[in-house]
């Protein structure tokens, strides 16, 4: 079992994204201790613009863990990455069609 602390606040959509990625990429069950930063001025000063922040038992922190590659690297460094899930996620991204970008036609912008 992986025990982590998540510094968060109510309604943090990035925190929700991090939790979803964590559920997909962790090699073991994860137990999160959620710390509400808005209840403490010191926590707000430290984490207010950085959330979500994950912290492991040794005190190492991860900012922007909602970015799958950052989270995967952080988990891998601790031996907690589900390598098969990470490879599958990367393959799924590679198979997704890429957008062509915006095009101007007749004075209007169209997304491709």
Phi and psi restraints in degrees (range 20) as a CNS / XPLOR table:
assign (resid 1 and name C) (resid 2 and name N)
       (resid 2 and name CA) (resid 2 and name C) 1.0 -101.5 20.0 2
assign (resid 2 and name N) (resid 2 and name CA)
       (resid 2 and name C) (resid 3 and name N) 1.0 124.0 20.0 2
assign (resid 2 and name C) (resid 3 and name N)
       (resid 3 and name CA) (resid 3 and name C) 1.0 -107.5 20.0 2
assign (resid 3 and name N) (resid 3 and name CA)
       (resid 3 and name C) (resid 4 and name N) 1.0 121.7 20.0 2
assign (resid 3 and name C) (resid 4 and name N)
       (resid 4 and name CA) (resid 4 and name C) 1.0 -134.1 20.0 2
assign (resid 4 and name N) (resid 4 and name CA)
       (resid 4 and name C) (resid 5 and name N) 1.0 157.4 20.0 2
assign (resid 4 and name C) (resid 5 and name N)
       (resid 5 and name CA) (resid 5 and name C) 1.0 -109.1 20.0 2
assign (resid 5 and name N) (resid 5 and name CA)
       (resid 5 and name C) (resid 6 and name N) 1.0 134.7 20.0 2
assign (resid 5 and name C) (resid 6 and name N)
       (resid 6 and name CA) (resid 6 and name C) 1.0 -117.1 20.0 2
assign (resid 6 and name N) (resid 6 and name CA)
       (resid 6 and name C) (resid 7 and name N) 1.0 116.8 20.0 2
assign (resid 6 and name C) (resid 7 and name N)
       (resid 7 and name CA) (resid 7 and name C) 1.0 -86.1 20.0 2
assign (resid 7 and name N) (resid 7 and name CA)
       (resid 7 and name C) (resid 8 and name N) 1.0 121.8 20.0 2
assign (resid 7 and name C) (resid 8 and name N)
       (resid 8 and name CA) (resid 8 and name C) 1.0 -148.1 20.0 2
assign (resid 8 and name N) (resid 8 and name CA)
       (resid 8 and name C) (resid 9 and name N) 1.0 -179.2 20.0 2
assign (resid 8 and name C) (resid 9 and name N)
       (resid 9 and name CA) (resid 9 and name C) 1.0 -150.3 20.0 2
assign (resid 9 and name N) (resid 9 and name CA)
       (resid 9 and name C) (resid 10 and name N) 1.0 160.3 20.0 2
assign (resid 9 and name C) (resid 10 and name N)
       (resid 10 and name CA) (resid 10 and name C) 1.0 -57.9 20.0 2
assign (resid 10 and name N) (resid 10 and name CA)
       (resid 10 and name C) (resid 11 and name N) 1.0 130.9 20.0 2
assign (resid 10 and name C) (resid 11 and name N)
       (resid 11 and name CA) (resid 11 and name C) 1.0 79.8 20.0 2
assign (resid 11 and name N) (resid 11 and name CA)
       (resid 11 and name C) (resid 12 and name N) 1.0 14.7 20.0 2
assign (resid 11 and name C) (resid 12 and name N)
       (resid 12 and name CA) (resid 12 and name C) 1.0 -78.5 20.0 2
assign (resid 12 and name N) (resid 12 and name CA)
       (resid 12 and name C) (resid 13 and name N) 1.0 102.8 20.0 2
assign (resid 12 and name C) (resid 13 and name N)
       (resid 13 and name CA) (resid 13 and name C) 1.0 -68.6 20.0 2
assign (resid 13 and name N) (resid 13 and name CA)
       (resid 13 and name C) (resid 14 and name N) 1.0 -28.7 20.0 2
assign (resid 13 and name C) (resid 14 and name N)
       (resid 14 and name CA) (resid 14 and name C) 1.0 -68.8 20.0 2
assign (resid 14 and name N) (resid 14 and name CA)
       (resid 14 and name C) (resid 15 and name N) 1.0 -34.4 20.0 2
assign (resid 14 and name C) (resid 15 and name N)
       (resid 15 and name CA) (resid 15 and name C) 1.0 -65.3 20.0 2
assign (resid 15 and name N) (resid 15 and name CA)
       (resid 15 and name C) (resid 16 and name N) 1.0 -40.5 20.0 2
assign (resid 15 and name C) (resid 16 and name N)
       (resid 16 and name CA) (resid 16 and name C) 1.0 -64.0 20.0 2
assign (resid 16 and name N) (resid 16 and name CA)
       (resid 16 and name C) (resid 17 and name N) 1.0 -40.1 20.0 2
assign (resid 16 and name C) (resid 17 and name N)
       (resid 17 and name CA) (resid 17 and name C) 1.0 -63.8 20.0 2
assign (resid 17 and name N) (resid 17 and name CA)
       (resid 17 and name C) (resid 18 and name N) 1.0 -43.6 20.0 2
assign (resid 17 and name C) (resid 18 and name N)
       (resid 18 and name CA) (resid 18 and name C) 1.0 -59.4 20.0 2
assign (resid 18 and name N) (resid 18 and name CA)
       (resid 18 and name C) (resid 19 and name N) 1.0 -45.1 20.0 2
assign (resid 18 and name C) (resid 19 and name N)
       (resid 19 and name CA) (resid 19 and name C) 1.0 -61.9 20.0 2
assign (resid 19 and name N) (resid 19 and name CA)
       (resid 19 and name C) (resid 20 and name N) 1.0 -39.0 20.0 2
assign (resid 19 and name C) (resid 20 and name N)
       (resid 20 and name CA) (resid 20 and name C) 1.0 -64.7 20.0 2
assign (resid 20 and name N) (resid 20 and name CA)
       (resid 20 and name C) (resid 21 and name N) 1.0 -45.7 20.0 2
assign (resid 20 and name C) (resid 21 and name N)
       (resid 21 and name CA) (resid 21 and name C) 1.0 -63.9 20.0 2
assign (resid 21 and name N) (resid 21 and name CA)
       (resid 21 and name C) (resid 22 and name N) 1.0 -39.8 20.0 2
assign (resid 21 and name C) (resid 22 and name N)
       (resid 22 and name CA) (resid 22 and name C) 1.0 -60.4 20.0 2
assign (resid 22 and name N) (resid 22 and name CA)
       (resid 22 and name C) (resid 23 and name N) 1.0 -42.2 20.0 2
assign (resid 22 and name C) (resid 23 and name N)
       (resid 23 and name CA) (resid 23 and name C) 1.0 -62.8 20.0 2
assign (resid 23 and name N) (resid 23 and name CA)
       (resid 23 and name C) (resid 24 and name N) 1.0 -30.5 20.0 2
assign (resid 23 and name C) (resid 24 and name N)
       (resid 24 and name CA) (resid 24 and name C) 1.0 -84.2 20.0 2
assign (resid 24 and name N) (resid 24 and name CA)
       (resid 24 and name C) (resid 25 and name N) 1.0 -33.9 20.0 2
assign (resid 24 and name C) (resid 25 and name N)
       (resid 25 and name CA) (resid 25 and name C) 1.0 -102.7 20.0 2
assign (resid 25 and name N) (resid 25 and name CA)
       (resid 25 and name C) (resid 26 and name N) 1.0 -15.6 20.0 2
assign (resid 25 and name C) (resid 26 and name N)
       (resid 26 and name CA) (resid 26 and name C) 1.0 -76.1 20.0 2
assign (resid 26 and name N) (resid 26 and name CA)
       (resid 26 and name C) (resid 27 and name N) 1.0 140.6 20.0 2
assign (resid 26 and name C) (resid 27 and name N)
       (resid 27 and name CA) (resid 27 and name C) 1.0 -80.9 20.0 2
assign (resid 27 and name N) (resid 27 and name CA)
       (resid 27 and name C) (resid 28 and name N) 1.0 -8.2 20.0 2
assign (resid 27 and name C) (resid 28 and name N)
       (resid 28 and name CA) (resid 28 and name C) 1.0 -142.2 20.0 2
assign (resid 28 and name N) (resid 28 and name CA)
       (resid 28 and name C) (resid 29 and name N) 1.0 169.3 20.0 2
assign (resid 28 and name C) (resid 29 and name N)
       (resid 29 and name CA) (resid 29 and name C) 1.0 -63.9 20.0 2
assign (resid 29 and name N) (resid 29 and name CA)
       (resid 29 and name C) (resid 30 and name N) 1.0 139.5 20.0 2
assign (resid 29 and name C) (resid 30 and name N)
       (resid 30 and name CA) (resid 30 and name C) 1.0 -110.7 20.0 2
assign (resid 30 and name N) (resid 30 and name CA)
       (resid 30 and name C) (resid 31 and name N) 1.0 132.4 20.0 2
assign (resid 30 and name C) (resid 31 and name N)
       (resid 31 and name CA) (resid 31 and name C) 1.0 -108.7 20.0 2
assign (resid 31 and name N) (resid 31 and name CA)
       (resid 31 and name C) (resid 32 and name N) 1.0 122.2 20.0 2
assign (resid 31 and name C) (resid 32 and name N)
       (resid 32 and name CA) (resid 32 and name C) 1.0 -107.5 20.0 2
assign (resid 32 and name N) (resid 32 and name CA)
       (resid 32 and name C) (resid 33 and name N) 1.0 130.2 20.0 2
assign (resid 32 and name C) (resid 33 and name N)
       (resid 33 and name CA) (resid 33 and name C) 1.0 -98.0 20.0 2
assign (resid 33 and name N) (resid 33 and name CA)
       (resid 33 and name C) (resid 34 and name N) 1.0 111.2 20.0 2
assign (resid 33 and name C) (resid 34 and name N)
       (resid 34 and name CA) (resid 34 and name C) 1.0 -87.6 20.0 2
assign (resid 34 and name N) (resid 34 and name CA)
       (resid 34 and name C) (resid 35 and name N) 1.0 126.4 20.0 2
assign (resid 34 and name C) (resid 35 and name N)
       (resid 35 and name CA) (resid 35 and name C) 1.0 -111.2 20.0 2
assign (resid 35 and name N) (resid 35 and name CA)
       (resid 35 and name C) (resid 36 and name N) 1.0 116.3 20.0 2
assign (resid 35 and name C) (resid 36 and name N)
       (resid 36 and name CA) (resid 36 and name C) 1.0 -78.6 20.0 2
assign (resid 36 and name N) (resid 36 and name CA)
       (resid 36 and name C) (resid 37 and name N) 1.0 112.6 20.0 2
assign (resid 36 and name C) (resid 37 and name N)
       (resid 37 and name CA) (resid 37 and name C) 1.0 -78.4 20.0 2
assign (resid 37 and name N) (resid 37 and name CA)
       (resid 37 and name C) (resid 38 and name N) 1.0 -21.9 20.0 2
assign (resid 37 and name C) (resid 38 and name N)
       (resid 38 and name CA) (resid 38 and name C) 1.0 -71.4 20.0 2
assign (resid 38 and name N) (resid 38 and name CA)
       (resid 38 and name C) (resid 39 and name N) 1.0 -11.4 20.0 2
assign (resid 38 and name C) (resid 39 and name N)
       (resid 39 and name CA) (resid 39 and name C) 1.0 -84.6 20.0 2
assign (resid 39 and name N) (resid 39 and name CA)
       (resid 39 and name C) (resid 40 and name N) 1.0 -3.9 20.0 2
assign (resid 39 and name C) (resid 40 and name N)
       (resid 40 and name CA) (resid 40 and name C) 1.0 -142.7 20.0 2
assign (resid 40 and name N) (resid 40 and name CA)
       (resid 40 and name C) (resid 41 and name N) 1.0 121.6 20.0 2
assign (resid 40 and name C) (resid 41 and name N)
       (resid 41 and name CA) (resid 41 and name C) 1.0 -61.4 20.0 2
assign (resid 41 and name N) (resid 41 and name CA)
       (resid 41 and name C) (resid 42 and name N) 1.0 -38.2 20.0 2
assign (resid 41 and name C) (resid 42 and name N)
       (resid 42 and name CA) (resid 42 and name C) 1.0 -66.1 20.0 2
assign (resid 42 and name N) (resid 42 and name CA)
       (resid 42 and name C) (resid 43 and name N) 1.0 -41.0 20.0 2
assign (resid 42 and name C) (resid 43 and name N)
       (resid 43 and name CA) (resid 43 and name C) 1.0 -67.2 20.0 2
assign (resid 43 and name N) (resid 43 and name CA)
       (resid 43 and name C) (resid 44 and name N) 1.0 -37.7 20.0 2
assign (resid 43 and name C) (resid 44 and name N)
       (resid 44 and name CA) (resid 44 and name C) 1.0 -62.8 20.0 2
assign (resid 44 and name N) (resid 44 and name CA)
       (resid 44 and name C) (resid 45 and name N) 1.0 -42.1 20.0 2
assign (resid 44 and name C) (resid 45 and name N)
       (resid 45 and name CA) (resid 45 and name C) 1.0 -64.7 20.0 2
assign (resid 45 and name N) (resid 45 and name CA)
       (resid 45 and name C) (resid 46 and name N) 1.0 -38.6 20.0 2
assign (resid 45 and name C) (resid 46 and name N)
       (resid 46 and name CA) (resid 46 and name C) 1.0 -79.8 20.0 2
assign (resid 46 and name N) (resid 46 and name CA)
       (resid 46 and name C) (resid 47 and name N) 1.0 -41.3 20.0 2
assign (resid 46 and name C) (resid 47 and name N)
       (resid 47 and name CA) (resid 47 and name C) 1.0 -114.9 20.0 2
assign (resid 47 and name N) (resid 47 and name CA)
       (resid 47 and name C) (resid 48 and name N) 1.0 -4.2 20.0 2
assign (resid 47 and name C) (resid 48 and name N)
       (resid 48 and name CA) (resid 48 and name C) 1.0 -51.2 20.0 2
assign (resid 48 and name N) (resid 48 and name CA)
       (resid 48 and name C) (resid 49 and name N) 1.0 -41.7 20.0 2
assign (resid 48 and name C) (resid 49 and name N)
       (resid 49 and name CA) (resid 49 and name C) 1.0 -102.9 20.0 2
assign (resid 49 and name N) (resid 49 and name CA)
       (resid 49 and name C) (resid 50 and name N) 1.0 4.7 20.0 2
assign (resid 49 and name C) (resid 50 and name N)
       (resid 50 and name CA) (resid 50 and name C) 1.0 -108.1 20.0 2
assign (resid 50 and name N) (resid 50 and name CA)
       (resid 50 and name C) (resid 51 and name N) 1.0 -13.7 20.0 2
assign (resid 50 and name C) (resid 51 and name N)
       (resid 51 and name CA) (resid 51 and name C) 1.0 -64.9 20.0 2
assign (resid 51 and name N) (resid 51 and name CA)
       (resid 51 and name C) (resid 52 and name N) 1.0 148.9 20.0 2
assign (resid 51 and name C) (resid 52 and name N)
       (resid 52 and name CA) (resid 52 and name C) 1.0 -80.9 20.0 2
assign (resid 52 and name N) (resid 52 and name CA)
       (resid 52 and name C) (resid 53 and name N) 1.0 144.4 20.0 2
assign (resid 52 and name C) (resid 53 and name N)
       (resid 53 and name CA) (resid 53 and name C) 1.0 -125.8 20.0 2
assign (resid 53 and name N) (resid 53 and name CA)
       (resid 53 and name C) (resid 54 and name N) 1.0 126.4 20.0 2
assign (resid 53 and name C) (resid 54 and name N)
       (resid 54 and name CA) (resid 54 and name C) 1.0 -97.8 20.0 2
assign (resid 54 and name N) (resid 54 and name CA)
       (resid 54 and name C) (resid 55 and name N) 1.0 143.1 20.0 2
assign (resid 54 and name C) (resid 55 and name N)
       (resid 55 and name CA) (resid 55 and name C) 1.0 -132.2 20.0 2
assign (resid 55 and name N) (resid 55 and name CA)
       (resid 55 and name C) (resid 56 and name N) 1.0 133.9 20.0 2
assign (resid 55 and name C) (resid 56 and name N)
       (resid 56 and name CA) (resid 56 and name C) 1.0 -90.3 20.0 2
assign (resid 56 and name N) (resid 56 and name CA)
       (resid 56 and name C) (resid 57 and name N) 1.0 178.8 20.0 2
assign (resid 56 and name C) (resid 57 and name N)
       (resid 57 and name CA) (resid 57 and name C) 1.0 -63.6 20.0 2
assign (resid 57 and name N) (resid 57 and name CA)
       (resid 57 and name C) (resid 58 and name N) 1.0 -25.5 20.0 2
assign (resid 57 and name C) (resid 58 and name N)
       (resid 58 and name CA) (resid 58 and name C) 1.0 -85.4 20.0 2
assign (resid 58 and name N) (resid 58 and name CA)
       (resid 58 and name C) (resid 59 and name N) 1.0 -5.9 20.0 2
assign (resid 58 and name C) (resid 59 and name N)
       (resid 59 and name CA) (resid 59 and name C) 1.0 96.6 20.0 2
assign (resid 59 and name N) (resid 59 and name CA)
       (resid 59 and name C) (resid 60 and name N) 1.0 1.2 20.0 2
assign (resid 59 and name C) (resid 60 and name N)
       (resid 60 and name CA) (resid 60 and name C) 1.0 -72.4 20.0 2
assign (resid 60 and name N) (resid 60 and name CA)
       (resid 60 and name C) (resid 61 and name N) 1.0 134.2 20.0 2
assign (resid 60 and name C) (resid 61 and name N)
       (resid 61 and name CA) (resid 61 and name C) 1.0 -112.9 20.0 2
assign (resid 61 and name N) (resid 61 and name CA)
       (resid 61 and name C) (resid 62 and name N) 1.0 151.8 20.0 2
assign (resid 61 and name C) (resid 62 and name N)
       (resid 62 and name CA) (resid 62 and name C) 1.0 -126.2 20.0 2
assign (resid 62 and name N) (resid 62 and name CA)
       (resid 62 and name C) (resid 63 and name N) 1.0 121.9 20.0 2
assign (resid 62 and name C) (resid 63 and name N)
       (resid 63 and name CA) (resid 63 and name C) 1.0 -98.2 20.0 2
assign (resid 63 and name N) (resid 63 and name CA)
       (resid 63 and name C) (resid 64 and name N) 1.0 155.6 20.0 2
assign (resid 63 and name C) (resid 64 and name N)
       (resid 64 and name CA) (resid 64 and name C) 1.0 55.7 20.0 2
assign (resid 64 and name N) (resid 64 and name CA)
       (resid 64 and name C) (resid 65 and name N) 1.0 39.5 20.0 2
assign (resid 64 and name C) (resid 65 and name N)
       (resid 65 and name CA) (resid 65 and name C) 1.0 -69.5 20.0 2
assign (resid 65 and name N) (resid 65 and name CA)
       (resid 65 and name C) (resid 66 and name N) 1.0 -6.9 20.0 2
assign (resid 65 and name C) (resid 66 and name N)
       (resid 66 and name CA) (resid 66 and name C) 1.0 -73.2 20.0 2
assign (resid 66 and name N) (resid 66 and name CA)
       (resid 66 and name C) (resid 67 and name N) 1.0 -9.9 20.0 2
assign (resid 66 and name C) (resid 67 and name N)
       (resid 67 and name CA) (resid 67 and name C) 1.0 -87.6 20.0 2
assign (resid 67 and name N) (resid 67 and name CA)
       (resid 67 and name C) (resid 68 and name N) 1.0 114.0 20.0 2
assign (resid 67 and name C) (resid 68 and name N)
       (resid 68 and name CA) (resid 68 and name C) 1.0 -52.9 20.0 2
assign (resid 68 and name N) (resid 68 and name CA)
       (resid 68 and name C) (resid 69 and name N) 1.0 -40.4 20.0 2
assign (resid 68 and name C) (resid 69 and name N)
       (resid 69 and name CA) (resid 69 and name C) 1.0 -65.1 20.0 2
assign (resid 69 and name N) (resid 69 and name CA)
       (resid 69 and name C) (resid 70 and name N) 1.0 -41.1 20.0 2
assign (resid 69 and name C) (resid 70 and name N)
       (resid 70 and name CA) (resid 70 and name C) 1.0 -64.0 20.0 2
assign (resid 70 and name N) (resid 70 and name CA)
       (resid 70 and name C) (resid 71 and name N) 1.0 -44.8 20.0 2
assign (resid 70 and name C) (resid 71 and name N)
       (resid 71 and name CA) (resid 71 and name C) 1.0 -63.8 20.0 2
assign (resid 71 and name N) (resid 71 and name CA)
       (resid 71 and name C) (resid 72 and name N) 1.0 -43.3 20.0 2
assign (resid 71 and name C) (resid 72 and name N)
       (resid 72 and name CA) (resid 72 and name C) 1.0 -60.7 20.0 2
assign (resid 72 and name N) (resid 72 and name CA)
       (resid 72 and name C) (resid 73 and name N) 1.0 -43.6 20.0 2
assign (resid 72 and name C) (resid 73 and name N)
       (resid 73 and name CA) (resid 73 and name C) 1.0 -62.0 20.0 2
assign (resid 73 and name N) (resid 73 and name CA)
       (resid 73 and name C) (resid 74 and name N) 1.0 -43.8 20.0 2
assign (resid 73 and name C) (resid 74 and name N)
       (resid 74 and name CA) (resid 74 and name C) 1.0 -64.5 20.0 2
assign (resid 74 and name N) (resid 74 and name CA)
       (resid 74 and name C) (resid 75 and name N) 1.0 -44.3 20.0 2
assign (resid 74 and name C) (resid 75 and name N)
       (resid 75 and name CA) (resid 75 and name C) 1.0 -65.5 20.0 2
assign (resid 75 and name N) (resid 75 and name CA)
       (resid 75 and name C) (resid 76 and name N) 1.0 -42.3 20.0 2
assign (resid 75 and name C) (resid 76 and name N)
       (resid 76 and name CA) (resid 76 and name C) 1.0 -61.8 20.0 2
assign (resid 76 and name N) (resid 76 and name CA)
       (resid 76 and name C) (resid 77 and name N) 1.0 -38.5 20.0 2
assign (resid 76 and name C) (resid 77 and name N)
       (resid 77 and name CA) (resid 77 and name C) 1.0 -62.5 20.0 2
assign (resid 77 and name N) (resid 77 and name CA)
       (resid 77 and name C) (resid 78 and name N) 1.0 -21.7 20.0 2
assign (resid 77 and name C) (resid 78 and name N)
       (resid 78 and name CA) (resid 78 and name C) 1.0 -105.2 20.0 2
assign (resid 78 and name N) (resid 78 and name CA)
       (resid 78 and name C) (resid 79 and name N) 1.0 1.7 20.0 2
assign (resid 78 and name C) (resid 79 and name N)
       (resid 79 and name CA) (resid 79 and name C) 1.0 76.1 20.0 2
assign (resid 79 and name N) (resid 79 and name CA)
       (resid 79 and name C) (resid 80 and name N) 1.0 24.3 20.0 2
assign (resid 79 and name C) (resid 80 and name N)
       (resid 80 and name CA) (resid 80 and name C) 1.0 -111.4 20.0 2
assign (resid 80 and name N) (resid 80 and name CA)
       (resid 80 and name C) (resid 81 and name N) 1.0 6.4 20.0 2
assign (resid 80 and name C) (resid 81 and name N)
       (resid 81 and name CA) (resid 81 and name C) 1.0 -86.9 20.0 2
assign (resid 81 and name N) (resid 81 and name CA)
       (resid 81 and name C) (resid 82 and name N) 1.0 130.7 20.0 2
assign (resid 81 and name C) (resid 82 and name N)
       (resid 82 and name CA) (resid 82 and name C) 1.0 -80.2 20.0 2
assign (resid 82 and name N) (resid 82 and name CA)
       (resid 82 and name C) (resid 83 and name N) 1.0 97.8 20.0 2
assign (resid 82 and name C) (resid 83 and name N)
       (resid 83 and name CA) (resid 83 and name C) 1.0 -59.5 20.0 2
assign (resid 83 and name N) (resid 83 and name CA)
       (resid 83 and name C) (resid 84 and name N) 1.0 -39.4 20.0 2
assign (resid 83 and name C) (resid 84 and name N)
       (resid 84 and name CA) (resid 84 and name C) 1.0 -65.0 20.0 2
assign (resid 84 and name N) (resid 84 and name CA)
       (resid 84 and name C) (resid 85 and name N) 1.0 -41.8 20.0 2
assign (resid 84 and name C) (resid 85 and name N)
       (resid 85 and name CA) (resid 85 and name C) 1.0 -65.0 20.0 2
assign (resid 85 and name N) (resid 85 and name CA)
       (resid 85 and name C) (resid 86 and name N) 1.0 -39.3 20.0 2
assign (resid 85 and name C) (resid 86 and name N)
       (resid 86 and name CA) (resid 86 and name C) 1.0 -66.7 20.0 2
assign (resid 86 and name N) (resid 86 and name CA)
       (resid 86 and name C) (resid 87 and name N) 1.0 -44.4 20.0 2
assign (resid 86 and name C) (resid 87 and name N)
       (resid 87 and name CA) (resid 87 and name C) 1.0 -60.8 20.0 2
assign (resid 87 and name N) (resid 87 and name CA)
       (resid 87 and name C) (resid 88 and name N) 1.0 -42.2 20.0 2
assign (resid 87 and name C) (resid 88 and name N)
       (resid 88 and name CA) (resid 88 and name C) 1.0 -62.9 20.0 2
assign (resid 88 and name N) (resid 88 and name CA)
       (resid 88 and name C) (resid 89 and name N) 1.0 -42.3 20.0 2
assign (resid 88 and name C) (resid 89 and name N)
       (resid 89 and name CA) (resid 89 and name C) 1.0 -62.1 20.0 2
assign (resid 89 and name N) (resid 89 and name CA)
       (resid 89 and name C) (resid 90 and name N) 1.0 -42.9 20.0 2
assign (resid 89 and name C) (resid 90 and name N)
       (resid 90 and name CA) (resid 90 and name C) 1.0 -65.2 20.0 2
assign (resid 90 and name N) (resid 90 and name CA)
       (resid 90 and name C) (resid 91 and name N) 1.0 -38.7 20.0 2
assign (resid 90 and name C) (resid 91 and name N)
       (resid 91 and name CA) (resid 91 and name C) 1.0 -65.8 20.0 2
assign (resid 91 and name N) (resid 91 and name CA)
       (resid 91 and name C) (resid 92 and name N) 1.0 -42.8 20.0 2
assign (resid 91 and name C) (resid 92 and name N)
       (resid 92 and name CA) (resid 92 and name C) 1.0 -59.3 20.0 2
assign (resid 92 and name N) (resid 92 and name CA)
       (resid 92 and name C) (resid 93 and name N) 1.0 -41.0 20.0 2
assign (resid 92 and name C) (resid 93 and name N)
       (resid 93 and name CA) (resid 93 and name C) 1.0 -66.4 20.0 2
assign (resid 93 and name N) (resid 93 and name CA)
       (resid 93 and name C) (resid 94 and name N) 1.0 -38.0 20.0 2
assign (resid 93 and name C) (resid 94 and name N)
       (resid 94 and name CA) (resid 94 and name C) 1.0 -68.4 20.0 2
assign (resid 94 and name N) (resid 94 and name CA)
       (resid 94 and name C) (resid 95 and name N) 1.0 -31.6 20.0 2
assign (resid 94 and name C) (resid 95 and name N)
       (resid 95 and name CA) (resid 95 and name C) 1.0 -79.9 20.0 2
assign (resid 95 and name N) (resid 95 and name CA)
       (resid 95 and name C) (resid 96 and name N) 1.0 -17.1 20.0 2
assign (resid 95 and name C) (resid 96 and name N)
       (resid 96 and name CA) (resid 96 and name C) 1.0 -71.1 20.0 2
assign (resid 96 and name N) (resid 96 and name CA)
       (resid 96 and name C) (resid 97 and name N) 1.0 132.8 20.0 2
assign (resid 96 and name C) (resid 97 and name N)
       (resid 97 and name CA) (resid 97 and name C) 1.0 -63.8 20.0 2
assign (resid 97 and name N) (resid 97 and name CA)
       (resid 97 and name C) (resid 98 and name N) 1.0 144.5 20.0 2
assign (resid 97 and name C) (resid 98 and name N)
       (resid 98 and name CA) (resid 98 and name C) 1.0 -91.2 20.0 2
assign (resid 98 and name N) (resid 98 and name CA)
       (resid 98 and name C) (resid 99 and name N) 1.0 143.8 20.0 2
assign (resid 98 and name C) (resid 99 and name N)
       (resid 99 and name CA) (resid 99 and name C) 1.0 -71.9 20.0 2
assign (resid 99 and name N) (resid 99 and name CA)
       (resid 99 and name C) (resid 100 and name N) 1.0 147.1 20.0 2
assign (resid 99 and name C) (resid 100 and name N)
       (resid 100 and name CA) (resid 100 and name C) 1.0 -87.9 20.0 2
assign (resid 100 and name N) (resid 100 and name CA)
       (resid 100 and name C) (resid 101 and name N) 1.0 -13.5 20.0 2
assign (resid 100 and name C) (resid 101 and name N)
       (resid 101 and name CA) (resid 101 and name C) 1.0 97.0 20.0 2
assign (resid 101 and name N) (resid 101 and name CA)
       (resid 101 and name C) (resid 102 and name N) 1.0 174.3 20.0 2
assign (resid 101 and name C) (resid 102 and name N)
       (resid 102 and name CA) (resid 102 and name C) 1.0 -80.1 20.0 2
assign (resid 102 and name N) (resid 102 and name CA)
       (resid 102 and name C) (resid 103 and name N) 1.0 146.7 20.0 2
assign (resid 102 and name C) (resid 103 and name N)
       (resid 103 and name CA) (resid 103 and name C) 1.0 -129.9 20.0 2
assign (resid 103 and name N) (resid 103 and name CA)
       (resid 103 and name C) (resid 104 and name N) 1.0 142.8 20.0 2
assign (resid 103 and name C) (resid 104 and name N)
       (resid 104 and name CA) (resid 104 and name C) 1.0 -98.2 20.0 2
assign (resid 104 and name N) (resid 104 and name CA)
       (resid 104 and name C) (resid 105 and name N) 1.0 127.5 20.0 2
assign (resid 104 and name C) (resid 105 and name N)
       (resid 105 and name CA) (resid 105 and name C) 1.0 -140.3 20.0 2
assign (resid 105 and name N) (resid 105 and name CA)
       (resid 105 and name C) (resid 106 and name N) 1.0 122.1 20.0 2
assign (resid 105 and name C) (resid 106 and name N)
       (resid 106 and name CA) (resid 106 and name C) 1.0 59.7 20.0 2
assign (resid 106 and name N) (resid 106 and name CA)
       (resid 106 and name C) (resid 107 and name N) 1.0 32.3 20.0 2
assign (resid 106 and name C) (resid 107 and name N)
       (resid 107 and name CA) (resid 107 and name C) 1.0 82.4 20.0 2
assign (resid 107 and name N) (resid 107 and name CA)
       (resid 107 and name C) (resid 108 and name N) 1.0 1.1 20.0 2
assign (resid 107 and name C) (resid 108 and name N)
       (resid 108 and name CA) (resid 108 and name C) 1.0 -112.7 20.0 2
assign (resid 108 and name N) (resid 108 and name CA)
       (resid 108 and name C) (resid 109 and name N) 1.0 148.9 20.0 2
assign (resid 108 and name C) (resid 109 and name N)
       (resid 109 and name CA) (resid 109 and name C) 1.0 -99.7 20.0 2
assign (resid 109 and name N) (resid 109 and name CA)
       (resid 109 and name C) (resid 110 and name N) 1.0 127.5 20.0 2
assign (resid 109 and name C) (resid 110 and name N)
       (resid 110 and name CA) (resid 110 and name C) 1.0 -118.9 20.0 2
assign (resid 110 and name N) (resid 110 and name CA)
       (resid 110 and name C) (resid 111 and name N) 1.0 134.5 20.0 2
assign (resid 110 and name C) (resid 111 and name N)
       (resid 111 and name CA) (resid 111 and name C) 1.0 -89.1 20.0 2
assign (resid 111 and name N) (resid 111 and name CA)
       (resid 111 and name C) (resid 112 and name N) 1.0 133.8 20.0 2
